[in-house]
Amino acid sequence: MPALHIQKNDIVQVIAGNGAAARKQGRVLRVLPEKSAVLVEHVRVVKKTVSSKTGQRTKGGIAEQEAPIHVSNVMLVCPSCGPVKVTYKGEGGKRFRACKKCGTSLPSRKG
């Protein structure tokens, strides 16, 4: 499984594929490392038919949900620079993600 530079709750911008023309940005809802894909909020929304279940309170109909986007088609957004590439830096035994343009550390869920 490849290591991905994008994590859950990061803000990303679509640079290729569906949504690239509008330069859509959104928050990463889920990372799928086995598929090298991410689910981005309000980007690549597809319609799915849902059947009603007997004995449960689910109503049938057409539901909308996000579909996965390949990680190569999105770019991480730096709060000060905009869409950037990510580099890794280490200080004092700690390794963290950093913006390649300005060098500031990017927020991480690990600390």
C-alpha positions as CSV (number, residue, x, y, z in Angstrom):
1,M,0.0,0.0,0.0
2,P,1.5,3.4,-1.0
3,A,1.8,6.1,1.6
4,L,-0.3,9.2,0.7
5,H,0.5,12.8,1.4
6,I,-3.2,13.7,1.8
7,Q,-5.0,13.0,5.1
8,K,-8.6,13.1,6.3
9,N,-10.0,16.7,6.9
10,D,-7.3,18.3,4.6
11,I,-8.6,20.9,2.1
12,V,-7.8,19.9,-1.5
13,Q,-8.4,21.3,-4.9
14,V,-9.3,19.2,-8.0
15,I,-6.7,19.7,-10.7
16,A,-7.8,17.0,-13.2
17,G,-10.9,15.1,-14.1
18,N,-14.4,15.8,-12.9
19,G,-14.5,19.3,-11.3
20,A,-11.2,20.6,-12.6
21,A,-12.7,23.2,-14.9
22,A,-14.5,24.8,-11.9
23,R,-11.4,24.4,-9.7
24,K,-13.5,22.9,-7.0
25,Q,-12.1,22.7,-3.5
26,G,-13.4,20.6,-0.7
27,R,-12.5,18.8,2.6
28,V,-11.3,15.2,2.4
29,L,-13.9,12.9,4.0
30,R,-12.1,9.6,3.6
31,V,-8.7,8.3,2.3
32,L,-8.7,5.0,0.5
33,P,-4.9,4.0,0.3
34,E,-5.6,0.6,-1.2
35,K,-7.2,2.4,-4.2
36,S,-4.9,5.5,-4.0
37,A,-8.1,7.5,-3.9
38,V,-9.9,10.1,-1.7
39,L,-13.5,11.1,-1.1
40,V,-13.9,14.9,-1.3
41,E,-16.9,16.7,0.1
42,H,-19.2,18.1,-2.7
43,V,-17.0,17.0,-5.5
44,R,-17.9,14.2,-7.9
45,V,-21.3,13.6,-6.5
46,V,-23.2,10.6,-8.0
47,K,-26.7,9.4,-7.6
48,K,-27.4,6.0,-6.2
49,T,-30.7,4.2,-6.0
50,V,-31.7,3.1,-2.4
51,S,-34.4,0.5,-1.8
52,S,-36.6,0.6,1.2
53,K,-35.9,-2.1,3.8
54,T,-38.8,-4.0,5.3
55,G,-38.8,-3.7,9.1
56,Q,-36.5,-0.7,9.1
57,R,-37.2,3.0,8.8
58,T,-35.2,3.6,5.6
59,K,-37.1,5.3,2.8
60,G,-36.3,4.2,-0.7
61,G,-35.5,6.6,-3.5
62,I,-32.5,8.3,-5.1
63,A,-29.6,9.4,-2.8
64,E,-26.5,11.4,-3.6
65,Q,-23.1,10.5,-2.4
66,E,-19.5,11.3,-3.2
67,A,-17.5,9.0,-5.4
68,P,-13.7,8.4,-5.1
69,I,-11.2,10.6,-7.0
70,H,-7.6,9.4,-7.7
71,V,-5.1,11.1,-5.4
72,S,-3.1,12.3,-8.4
73,N,-6.0,14.4,-9.5
74,V,-6.1,16.5,-6.3
75,M,-3.7,19.0,-4.8
76,L,-3.3,20.0,-1.1
77,V,-4.2,23.6,-0.4
78,C,-1.9,25.6,1.9
79,P,-3.7,28.3,4.0
80,S,-1.3,31.0,2.8
81,C,-0.2,29.9,-0.7
82,G,-3.1,28.0,-2.2
83,P,-2.6,24.7,-4.0
84,V,0.9,23.3,-3.4
85,K,3.0,20.3,-3.5
86,V,4.0,18.7,-0.2
87,T,7.4,18.0,1.2
88,Y,8.5,16.4,4.5
89,K,10.8,18.0,7.0
90,G,12.2,16.8,10.2
91,E,13.3,18.7,13.3
92,G,14.2,17.2,16.7
93,G,13.2,13.7,15.7
94,K,9.7,14.7,14.5
95,R,8.7,14.4,10.9
96,F,6.0,16.7,9.5
97,R,4.4,17.8,6.2
98,A,5.5,21.2,4.9
99,C,4.4,23.5,2.0
100,K,7.0,23.4,-0.8
101,K,6.4,27.1,-1.7
102,C,6.6,28.8,1.7
103,G,8.0,26.1,3.9
104,T,5.4,26.4,6.6
105,S,4.2,23.2,8.4
106,L,0.8,21.9,7.3
107,P,-1.6,20.7,9.9
108,S,-1.5,17.0,10.5
109,R,-3.9,14.7,12.4
110,K,-0.9,13.0,14.0
111,G,0.4,16.1,15.7
